[in-house]
Amino acid sequence: MHKRFFHIGLILLLVVAPFGLKAQIIKGEAVLGMNLTQVDGDEVYGFHKFGLNVGGGVLIPFDKKGKWDVSMELLYTQKGSYQGPQYNDVDSLGNVLTGEYKLKLNYVEIPVLVMFTDKEKVSFGAGFAYGQLIGVKEWEHGNLVDSTTLNSGTYKKYDFSILADFRVRLWKGLKLNVRYEYSLLKIRTRQFENLYTGDIWTRNQYNNVITFRLIYVFNEKKSREYFLQAE
């Protein structure tokens, strides 16, 4: 495991540990969902790339009424970008140009959020996430870019992002979750060239993600009963 990833995980564990010592009921989470992603700055527009968002987490209550929680998750999440063929052309070297583009970025991610639950049905939250890049593949004009690898330095091996989170109860511990995530730091700086005009420009790139998930929360009933008794 990458040393940076280990250090971040250790720091986050130390941050949430004091809350856990005070909490009587720690709630567990099982997560299964899908990302709709794009990469801002890659000259490809739209949330056309689909990816997995799966994992688990804990919710640690830290107020007397049980409405506020610290949420910490460990996720496997797929990000990236996609654009289908846009045209059919040939450059001066005889290479076929279609405008097709695909990027796959696979991360192990640790999000930490503060969540507020209103009337046991709707929850809102915000926080930050650290992602460790564990896999990358890039295609241009339908061809795999061999120079883009995990260790090539093309993409940063980590991603820091900000999160906004909304959840609504569907049935018992099952909740529908919509999350928005955006990179705080660039994941790549790339130079582009217009092959027809010769214009050259540079852009920084950022992950831009909308996530839809189903979350099942364990021990939620026991947690509610505990705080009702405490009142």
C-alpha positions in Angstrom: 0.0 0.0 0.0 1.2 3.5 -0.9 2.7 5.2 2.2 0.7 8.4 1.6 -2.5 6.4 1.5 -1.6 4.7 4.8 -0.7 8.0 6.5 -4.0 9.6 5.4 -6.0 6.6 6.7 -4.2 6.7 10.0 -4.8 10.4 10.5 -8.5 10.0 9.7 -8.8 7.1 12.2 -7.2 9.3 14.9 -9.7 12.1 14.0 -12.8 10.0 14.4 -11.6 7.8 17.3 -12.6 10.4 20.0 -16.1 10.4 18.7 -16.2 6.6 18.8 -15.2 6.6 22.4 -18.2 8.7 23.3 -20.8 7.0 21.1 -22.8 4.1 22.5 -24.0 2.9 19.1 -21.8 2.9 16.0 -23.7 2.4 12.8 -22.3 0.4 9.9 -22.9 1.0 6.2 -22.9 -1.2 3.1 -22.7 0.8 -0.1 -23.5 -0.1 -3.7 -23.8 2.5 -6.4 -22.8 4.1 -9.7 -20.8 7.1 -10.7 -21.6 9.5 -13.6 -18.3 11.2 -14.3 -16.4 13.7 -16.4 -13.0 15.3 -16.3 -13.1 19.1 -16.4 -10.3 20.4 -18.6 -10.0 17.5 -21.0 -12.0 19.2 -23.8 -14.7 16.4 -23.5 -18.0 17.5 -22.1 -20.8 15.7 -20.3 -21.2 13.0 -17.6 -20.9 10.1 -20.1 -18.5 7.8 -18.2 -20.1 5.2 -15.9 -18.3 3.6 -13.0 -18.7 1.6 -9.8 -18.9 3.1 -6.3 -18.9 0.3 -3.8 -17.6 -0.3 -0.2 -18.6 0.2 3.4 -18.4 2.7 6.2 -19.3 3.7 9.7 -21.6 6.4 11.2 -20.5 7.7 14.6 -23.2 9.8 16.5 -21.7 12.7 18.4 -24.6 14.8 19.8 -27.0 14.0 22.6 -30.1 13.6 20.3 -28.4 11.4 17.7 -29.0 13.7 14.8 -25.4 14.4 14.0 -22.9 11.8 12.8 -19.3 11.6 11.6 -19.3 9.3 8.5 -16.2 7.5 7.4 -16.1 5.2 4.3 -13.7 3.0 2.5 -14.7 2.8 -1.2 -13.6 1.4 -4.6 -14.7 4.1 -7.1 -14.3 4.4 -10.8 -13.9 7.9 -12.4 -12.9 9.2 -15.8 -14.3 10.5 -19.1 -15.9 9.3 -22.3 -16.8 10.7 -25.8 -17.9 8.7 -28.8 -16.6 9.2 -32.3 -17.2 12.8 -33.5 -15.8 12.7 -37.1 -13.7 10.6 -39.5 -10.5 12.1 -40.7 -6.9 11.2 -41.5 -3.8 13.2 -40.4 -0.6 13.7 -42.5 0.9 10.4 -41.2 -2.1 8.4 -42.2 -3.5 8.0 -38.7 -7.3 7.8 -38.5 -8.8 10.6 -36.3 -12.3 10.1 -34.9 -12.4 12.4 -31.8 -13.3 9.3 -29.7 -11.9 9.5 -26.2 -12.1 7.3 -23.1 -10.3 7.6 -19.7 -10.6 5.1 -16.8 -9.4 6.2 -13.4 -9.8 3.7 -10.5 -9.4 4.8 -6.9 -9.5 3.5 -3.4 -11.1 6.4 -1.6 -11.7 7.5 2.0 -14.5 10.1 2.4 -15.1 11.7 5.8 -18.3 13.7 6.2 -20.4 15.4 8.9 -24.1 14.2 8.5 -27.3 15.7 9.9 -30.5 13.6 9.9 -33.9 15.3 10.1 -36.9 13.4 11.5 -35.1 10.1 10.8 -36.0 10.2 7.1 -33.7 12.7 5.3 -30.0 13.3 5.8 -27.6 16.0 4.6 -23.9 16.0 4.7 -20.6 17.6 3.5 -17.0 16.7 3.8 -13.8 15.8 2.1 -12.3 12.7 0.5 -8.8 11.3 -0.2 -8.4 9.0 -3.2 -5.5 6.8 -4.0 -5.1 6.0 -7.8 -4.7 2.3 -8.3 -5.4 2.0 -12.0 -5.5 4.1 -15.2 -6.1 3.6 -18.9 -6.6 6.1 -21.7 -7.7 5.8 -25.3 -7.6 8.5 -28.0 -9.3 8.0 -31.4 -10.1 4.5 -30.3 -6.4 3.5 -29.6 -4.9 2.7 -26.2 -2.4 5.4 -25.2 0.6 3.2 -24.1 2.4 6.1 -22.4 -0.4 6.6 -19.9 0.2 4.2 -17.0 -0.1 4.2 -13.3 3.6 5.0 -12.9 4.1 7.3 -15.9 3.3 10.4 -14.0 0.6 11.4 -16.5 -2.0 11.5 -13.7 -1.4 12.2 -10.0 -1.5 9.2 -7.8 -3.9 10.9 -5.4 -7.0 13.0 -5.5 -8.4 15.4 -2.8 -12.0 16.3 -3.3 -14.9 18.1 -1.6 -18.3 16.3 -1.2 -22.0 17.2 -0.8 -24.3 14.3 0.2 -28.1 13.8 0.4 -29.9 10.7 1.6 -33.6 9.6 1.9 -34.9 6.5 3.7 -36.6 4.0 1.4 -37.3 1.1 3.8 -36.0 0.4 7.3 -32.2 0.8 7.0 -32.2 1.1 3.2 -31.5 4.6 1.9 -31.2 6.2 -1.5 -28.1 8.4 -1.7 -27.1 11.2 -4.2 -23.6 12.6 -3.8 -21.6 15.3 -5.7 -17.8 15.3 -5.6 -15.2 17.6 -7.2 -11.4 17.6 -7.1 -9.8 20.4 -5.0 -6.4 19.8 -6.7 -5.7 19.2 -10.4 -5.2 15.6 -11.4 -3.3 16.5 -14.5 -2.0 19.4 -16.6 -2.3 18.8 -20.4 -1.3 20.6 -23.5 -3.7 20.5 -26.5 -3.1 21.3 -30.1 -5.5 22.0 -33.0 -4.1 19.9 -35.9 -5.8 22.2 -38.4 -4.9 25.7 -37.1 -1.8 24.8 -35.1 -3.2 26.6 -32.0 -1.7 25.3 -28.7 -3.2 25.7 -25.2 -2.8 24.2 -21.7 -5.5 23.2 -19.2 -5.6 21.8 -15.7 -7.9 18.8 -15.2 -10.2 17.9 -12.3 -12.6 15.0 -11.5 -16.2 15.9 -11.5 -18.6 13.2 -10.2 -22.3 12.6 -9.6 -23.0 9.4 -7.6 -26.2 7.4 -7.1 -26.0 4.8 -4.4 -28.1 2.4 -2.2 -26.9 2.4 1.4 -28.0 -0.1 4.0 -27.4 1.1 7.6 -26.8 -1.4 10.3 -27.6 -0.8 14.0 -29.7 2.3 13.1 -32.7 1.1 15.1 -30.6 0.4 18.2 -29.1 3.9 17.9 -32.5 5.6 17.7 -33.7 3.6 20.7 -30.6 4.5 22.7 -31.1 8.2 22.2 -34.8 8.1 22.9 -34.0 6.4 26.2 -31.4 9.0 26.9 -34.0 11.8 26.6 
